[in-house]
Amino acid sequence: MKKRAKQRKQAHWLLQQRVLLVTACVVLLCGIYIRMNYKNDSQDTSCFTSHFQDFLQSQQQDWTYTSDLLATSQSEESPWRLEFLKDRYPHIDIPWKELEDPTTLKRKGVIIHRHRSVVGCGGTYVTGANWGDFVHLRFIGKLDNGTIFDSTRGRKQLFGFQLGWKNISRGWNIGLLGACPGEIRELVVTSKLFSSNEKKLFPDWRGRELYYLIQLVCIGEDASPPEHPFRHWKDPYELLREHTVIVPAKRKQNCHRACQLKNLVCFRKGFSILNNCPTLSEYFDCRECEIATIERAGSDMPCRVSPKAPSTYSLGFCMISPNLSLTCCEASHPHTERLCPCVVATDMLLEKTQYVKI
């Protein structure tokens, strides 16, 4: 009896040991699995952070290279003439071709040279600065004899103001219109646009010019400084895509009615994610897709010209609006089919969302 009891006790003890061993193995495997996932997440986050750090560092380097060269130039003929800089700094490692091919614009007394362009600037997904936007930037200001009179070089704080503000330089208000974050522009401001403070820089300001080198860093009233790229991070287009239901309207139908038939409401800001050829082609059989001219832009765009329209129209053509400020939910046309952004009524709170463009 004692022998059998001892054997049973040993068997019970062995069973307990096996259970503990199996439990320990399961816990160990779970720990390894969690650790691996945590490590992967950490690596992903690290890559994500690194991507923005690289972008911001690249933006800073662009500014440093360009501003260093242009700030040290003392050519009276043109303070920032690139041929002069190339002769003076032949061994500088800088992509001269990018600097040497600026797009020159002339607007109401301001000559604009783009020294660093942004791919897609002014399109649907990379919107430029507009009236009322809060812009944050770096800048150098030079007189027409090459003397620097103001600069953000050496400052940690960016310079910010509201575009269109009457107390700021009129040359800046005109010259920065349409600029995108990361873009570097040179502004040549003529005397007729000088502010009262700019006039004080000269004994006689008439006929003189001011030169500004400006890098637009970010846009937004609460724009994050470059040291904190994740503060208020929420891509506005991703936010819109999450809530928007795209509904193709029938000919002669406006977007209010098209959305109403789906128990939804038309959301005007949503047109910004529809105003492109790939999206139009996904919902319509587009014979061709093109951007309308300013003169022909209609409040019903983006849309497709109905194949049943009169032959004088571009039948089957999909049209993108060059100016979304004209587009509205109420518009309709007897010969076009609209593409409509619809949302659930409660999602109209998106209208109050503050977007930050970095």
ChimeraX attribute file (.defattr): number of C-alpha atoms within 10 A of each C-alpha:
attribute: neighborCount
match mode: 1-to-1
recipient: residues
	/A:1	6
	/A:2	7
	/A:3	8
	/A:4	9
	/A:5	10
	/A:6	11
	/A:7	12
	/A:8	12
	/A:9	12
	/A:10	12
	/A:11	12
	/A:12	12
	/A:13	12
	/A:14	12
	/A:15	12
	/A:16	12
	/A:17	12
	/A:18	12
	/A:19	12
	/A:20	12
	/A:21	12
	/A:22	12
	/A:23	12
	/A:24	12
	/A:25	12
	/A:26	12
	/A:27	12
	/A:28	12
	/A:29	12
	/A:30	12
	/A:31	12
	/A:32	12
	/A:33	12
	/A:34	12
	/A:35	12
	/A:36	12
	/A:37	12
	/A:38	12
	/A:39	12
	/A:40	12
	/A:41	12
	/A:42	12
	/A:43	12
	/A:44	12
	/A:45	12
	/A:46	11
	/A:47	12
	/A:48	11
	/A:49	14
	/A:50	12
	/A:51	12
	/A:52	15
	/A:53	16
	/A:54	11
	/A:55	14
	/A:56	18
	/A:57	14
	/A:58	13
	/A:59	20
	/A:60	16
	/A:61	12
	/A:62	19
	/A:63	22
	/A:64	13
	/A:65	14
	/A:66	17
	/A:67	21
	/A:68	11
	/A:69	17
	/A:70	19
	/A:71	19
	/A:72	14
	/A:73	19
	/A:74	18
	/A:75	15
	/A:76	13
	/A:77	11
	/A:78	14
	/A:79	23
	/A:80	24
	/A:81	15
	/A:82	16
	/A:83	9
	/A:84	15
	/A:85	18
	/A:86	14
	/A:87	9
	/A:88	12
	/A:89	10
	/A:90	9
	/A:91	8
	/A:92	12
	/A:93	8
	/A:94	13
	/A:95	10
	/A:96	11
	/A:97	9
	/A:98	12
	/A:99	17
	/A:100	13
	/A:101	12
	/A:102	17
	/A:103	13
	/A:104	13
	/A:105	12
	/A:106	13
	/A:107	11
	/A:108	13
	/A:109	17
	/A:110	24
	/A:111	18
	/A:112	23
	/A:113	20
	/A:114	22
	/A:115	22
	/A:116	21
	/A:117	18
	/A:118	15
	/A:119	10
	/A:120	12
	/A:121	17
	/A:122	15
	/A:123	13
	/A:124	18
	/A:125	14
	/A:126	15
	/A:127	17
	/A:128	21
	/A:129	22
	/A:130	18
	/A:131	14
	/A:132	13
	/A:133	17
	/A:134	19
	/A:135	25
	/A:136	23
	/A:137	20
	/A:138	21
	/A:139	20
	/A:140	19
	/A:141	20
	/A:142	21
	/A:143	19
	/A:144	19
	/A:145	16
	/A:146	21
	/A:147	17
	/A:148	17
	/A:149	12
	/A:150	12
	/A:151	17
	/A:152	15
	/A:153	16
	/A:154	6
	/A:155	9
	/A:156	9
	/A:157	13
	/A:158	17
	/A:159	15
	/A:160	18
	/A:161	17
	/A:162	19
	/A:163	21
	/A:164	19
	/A:165	15
	/A:166	10
	/A:167	11
	/A:168	16
	/A:169	19
	/A:170	20
	/A:171	26
	/A:172	19
	/A:173	17
	/A:174	22
	/A:175	26
	/A:176	25
	/A:177	15
	/A:178	13
	/A:179	24
	/A:180	27
	/A:181	23
	/A:182	22
	/A:183	24
	/A:184	30
	/A:185	24
	/A:186	25
	/A:187	26
	/A:188	22
	/A:189	25
	/A:190	19
	/A:191	18
	/A:192	17
	/A:193	19
	/A:194	21
	/A:195	15
	/A:196	11
	/A:197	11
	/A:198	16
	/A:199	16
	/A:200	11
	/A:201	12
	/A:202	11
	/A:203	7
	/A:204	9
	/A:205	16
	/A:206	12
	/A:207	8
	/A:208	16
	/A:209	20
	/A:210	24
	/A:211	25
	/A:212	23
	/A:213	25
	/A:214	25
	/A:215	28
	/A:216	23
	/A:217	26
	/A:218	25
	/A:219	27
	/A:220	19
	/A:221	18
	/A:222	16
	/A:223	21
	/A:224	20
	/A:225	16
	/A:226	20
	/A:227	11
	/A:228	12
	/A:229	15
	/A:230	13
	/A:231	13
	/A:232	14
	/A:233	13
	/A:234	13
	/A:235	12
	/A:236	17
	/A:237	14
	/A:238	11
	/A:239	13
	/A:240	20
	/A:241	14
	/A:242	10
	/A:243	16
	/A:244	21
	/A:245	20
	/A:246	20
	/A:247	19
	/A:248	20
	/A:249	20
	/A:250	18
	/A:251	19
	/A:252	14
	/A:253	20
	/A:254	23
	/A:255	28
	/A:256	21
	/A:257	18
	/A:258	23
	/A:259	24
	/A:260	12
	/A:261	11
	/A:262	13
	/A:263	12
	/A:264	21
	/A:265	24
	/A:266	28
	/A:267	25
	/A:268	19
	/A:269	18
	/A:270	20
	/A:271	26
	/A:272	19
	/A:273	18
	/A:274	21
	/A:275	24
	/A:276	21
	/A:277	17
	/A:278	10
	/A:279	14
	/A:280	22
	/A:281	15
	/A:282	9
	/A:283	13
	/A:284	17
	/A:285	13
	/A:286	20
	/A:287	14
	/A:288	14
	/A:289	18
	/A:290	12
	/A:291	18
	/A:292	17
	/A:293	13
	/A:294	10
	/A:295	7
	/A:296	10
	/A:297	19
	/A:298	23
	/A:299	19
	/A:300	27
	/A:301	30
	/A:302	29
	/A:303	30
	/A:304	30
	/A:305	23
	/A:306	22
	/A:307	18
	/A:308	12
	/A:309	15
	/A:310	11
	/A:311	8
	/A:312	6
	/A:313	14
	/A:314	16
	/A:315	19
	/A:316	21
	/A:317	20
	/A:318	28
	/A:319	28
	/A:320	24
	/A:321	26
	/A:322	22
	/A:323	16
	/A:324	20
	/A:325	11
	/A:326	13
	/A:327	20
	/A:328	21
	/A:329	23
	/A:330	14
	/A:331	17
	/A:332	23
	/A:333	17
	/A:334	12
	/A:335	19
	/A:336	29
	/A:337	27
	/A:338	31
	/A:339	26
	/A:340	31
	/A:341	29
	/A:342	28
	/A:343	23
	/A:344	16
	/A:345	12
	/A:346	9
	/A:347	15
	/A:348	17
	/A:349	8
	/A:350	16
	/A:351	10
	/A:352	7
	/A:353	10
	/A:354	13
	/A:355	19
	/A:356	18
	/A:357	22
	/A:358	19
